[in-house]
Amino acid sequence: MAEELLNILEALEKPLRFVSKNNFVNISKVKDLDQLVSDLTLKALSLSLSSDELGVIQTLRESFSGYKELELESKKKLIEESLSTIEELKKDKHSNYTHTLQTSHSVVKETSIKEDLSQIPIQYVKGVGPRLSNILAKRGIKSVEDALYYFPRRYEDRRRIKKISELKPYTRETVMGKIILTGKVRTKRRELFQVVLSDGTGRLNLVWFQFNEKYLRAVYKKEAIVILSGETTVDRYTDSLQIIHPRPEDTEIIDNEENLERDFLNFNRIVPIYPLTEGIKQRRLRSIMKTVVDTHCHHVIDCVPEEIKRRRHILNLGDALSRVHFSSDSDRLVDLFDNGSVYGSMPHRTVSFNEFFFMELGLALRKRDLTKLSGIAFNPTGKLTEKLLTNLPFSLTSAQKRVIAEIERDMRADSPMNRLLQGDVGSGKTIVALLSMLKAVDSGYQAAIMAPTEILAEQHLRSIIQFTRPAGVKVVLLTSGLSKKERYTYYEAIKTGEADIAIGTHALIEQGVEFKNLGFVVIDEQHRFGVIQRAELRSKGKNPDVLVMTATPIPRTLAMTVYGVLMFRL
């Protein structure tokens, strides 16, 4: 997290340095500097920051909100002050980051002498070069680290390749043979392209109903030796075995002069089959991956403590990555479409464990940082909620009462609340959120509820006004359809604190919306908003309590609840 903030600060510093160079000669050349600062500071606010860091970033963000209206000298002064602020923050953050690295576990000390595999371009791996590196970049392989985590999509057991006479229909088989016939075949109904393979024990037809004849003739040349995989079927007219539309990545053309008995990369072992892209063939990619694995796997940093590895029966990460790509003699064939087969493979289980381990560790650190932030300790009198409950035409369910009590307990704590409220449509989530918002208003703070559509926002407005009218709570609605006059009126009501509750769509996070004292945020259908959008609404206050509501939690939300970052209630 420290490194992420340092990267953002450096990205902020570059344009400001450029503008300030040579007595600000470039100040008129840089357009939308305020927007750039707004975007980068918002990205920083989405991180888990200390209260001091949060204050500095928020101040920096707010100081550029009126940048375009400033006089030239005021702009220069603001840029100079911002550069000094960024420099100080960088020094503090870099000092803390270095101290953390120096005092952490001995495994981290070992990393300082290890290679940073993410910084080694794939271009400099033997056999790659500039042309192939551009091709590999299409598959996201730009560094050695990218290559190590570019896993096979399946495996073939080439320790013993079946003869054509041994093949069974309607099974996936790997077969090798010589091309004895190739060309178009016309039937009564259509034209197809056919390649006939033979290995001396039988024949196998490769069939394409949709084809590029020029391409197929160039690849499948007569007398060439081919090894390929696919599902065998039976031609109902000739009763012969066939593979229909064999995939290019499942097909390899073999040089007649190759000594297959001595080829321990492509034969005589369990062979990895990688996803391909245009411009590179399976054997070339496999050769590159073998070079990467043999050269760099021993440099992979393994931060999982030895005691945990022993308890979980997992390998060293470098060894596991090596064997995920190229199985050892003792490894069995893994079917990646079979969960039991994958879990039974120690290398694959090790890689999976590492991914989950660091995801859980990251979420735990984030939760720790959140609990350290200073939030708002609400102290409601209960008058507003009593008025609402007195006029409710129905009684709250026991589940609603339980959830409301838990939310109030979190609101009274001095650390920010971050809670998910999940319930089916019509289960009463809105009344729970409204009662919680009224407790914030009763404590002298403003509340906001953000909905993904204008229709849903208007529904919230009607129901909230209906319930809060007797209590005298002022509610405003912000949407993109407001007139300029209405927008100004509502902006002022929010800024001065006249508005107790603001309801809106994305219009709530526009730059001109300023709250006097935002303390409680409700986000409805949270999966419809991005992480940055939700962070921007939170940034309108100083660590407000957050309640997100949904009937259908997305996987990311479920993960956050499982690992404790987001508290959860039904």
Buried (B, 14 or more C-beta within 10 A) or exposed (E): BBEEBBEBBEBBBEBBEEBBEEEBEBBEEEEEBBEBBBBBBBBBBBBBBBEEBBEBBBEBBEBBBEBEEBEEEEBBEBBEEBBEBBEEBBEBBBEEBEEEEEEEEEEBEEBEEEBEBEEBBBBEBEEBEEEBBEBBBEBEBBBBBBBBBBBBEBBBBBEEBBBBEEBEEEEEBBBBBBBEEBEEEEEEEEEBBBBBBBBEEBBBBBBBEEBEEEEBBEBBEEEBBBBBBBEBBEEEEEEEBBBBEBEEBBBBBBEEEEEBEEBEEBBBBBBBBBEBBEEBBBBBBBBBBBBBBEEBBEBBBBBBEEEEBEEEEBBBBBBBBBBBBBBEEEBEEBBBEEEEBBEEBBBBBBBBBBEEBEEBEBBEEBBEBBEEBEBBEBEBEEEBBEBBBEEEEEEBEEBBEEBBEBBBEBBBBEBBBBBBBBBEEEBBBBBBBBBBBBBBBBBEBBBBBBBBBBEBBBBBBEEBBEBBEEBEBBBBBBBEEBEEEBBEBBBEBBBEBBBBBBBBBBBBBEEEBBBBBBBBBBBBBBBBBEEBBBBBBBBBBBBBBBBBBBBEBEEEBBBBBEBEBBBBBE
